[in-house]
Amino acid sequence: MTRLRPTVAEIVEQTLALYEDLDFSYVRAWKSKSTSRRAVGFMPVYMPREIIHAAGMLPVGVMGGGDRLDIIKGDAYFQSYLCHIPRSTIELALSHRLDSLDGMVFPSICDVIRNLSGMWKLLFPEKMARYLDFPQNFDPALGGRFYRQELESLRSALSELNALPPQDSALTHSICLFNKNRRLVKALYDLRASKPWLVPTYEAYLLLRAGNILDVEEHTQLLEDYLVRVESEPRKPMDNIRVIVVGSFCEQPPLGLILTLERAGCYIVDDDFVLASRWITADISKTGDPLEALVEAYLKNSTFHSSKFEGSTPKWRHLIEQVKARQADGVVFAAPSFCDPALLDQPQYEKGLEEAGIAHTTFKYAENTGQFQNIREQIGTFSDSLKLWSEAP
Ligand code: SF4
């Protein structure tokens, strides 16, 4: 029987429901299908999800509580001069919304996430909690060797969780599934850049967020359905400017803020939202040692980012290349308040953009920001002024 593809409206409805579900009902339902099923959460920014998947588990991206969670206990664990995501993540856990997760992985991104991993171990000693360190040295013999040891250690911890020995063949299979998923996410981003009126970022973002929760094959199918269906949506180009949003890689802006940027006259043609889905920029090798393939992908094909050492090419050069490749009119720095990695990089980005004559503007947010009027006025003015300048003789 031929499968009927869901409509764009149905896909948006499904992904919005997943986004709003702070009880992770999908994860509970997925686990209920077999007593041997396990789910392992991971914090932003990047996680080699293939390793969790190959262990027969569901990788679940945890991105805080957004603007729909009241912080009752979480604030007591962190100083007021830190970003919001650690307190809302603690709140999710203390309110038992993360009970379906059998473990958590905290990738190295900043000191806040490192502290959160320590706190997790104290609060939930019965659950697996791992800090996953990424190399800042990209020599295969040094950083590569170190990262391989990290991945081997994570693999062993997962193996203990479900009492199954790691299988290379399973890891290769998972690599193939995630390669396909990444290709479709790339196709989504490329389509949005070429026809931004067809793919609103509101919808693209919800699709990415769904990939944090859904089984990878289900998510891949959803992306395929959307890409096919959206082509026939009756959407017309508008007089918007094209911008790249930078700085929102960890604590995510509220959905209403993304909508506000679009309504203020911007087509977002690239961004660093939900970066784990696009961290690896090329297919991971499906031949040879699969663990080595993951290491090589990280060393050679991972995107530029604030918590990653820039090597010989400054990050602002990557950003300028991105502006050119996406034919963007300007850059919007949108970083969470108190996000050290994003805010420390910002002056370098700004200097590089100014030297290259690329317009930019800046604001800060928190995941629970509720008022967008100021941002709408600021971005609306940015958009209008760019249109005026570009039309000036
Ligand atoms: S938002 Fe920034 S400071 Fe906060 S946990 Fe994420 S990377 Fe660290």
Residues whose N, C-alpha, C, O or C-beta is under 5 A from the ligand:
A	BS01	SF4	C83 I109 C110 V112 I113 C250 E251 P336 F338 C339 D340 P341
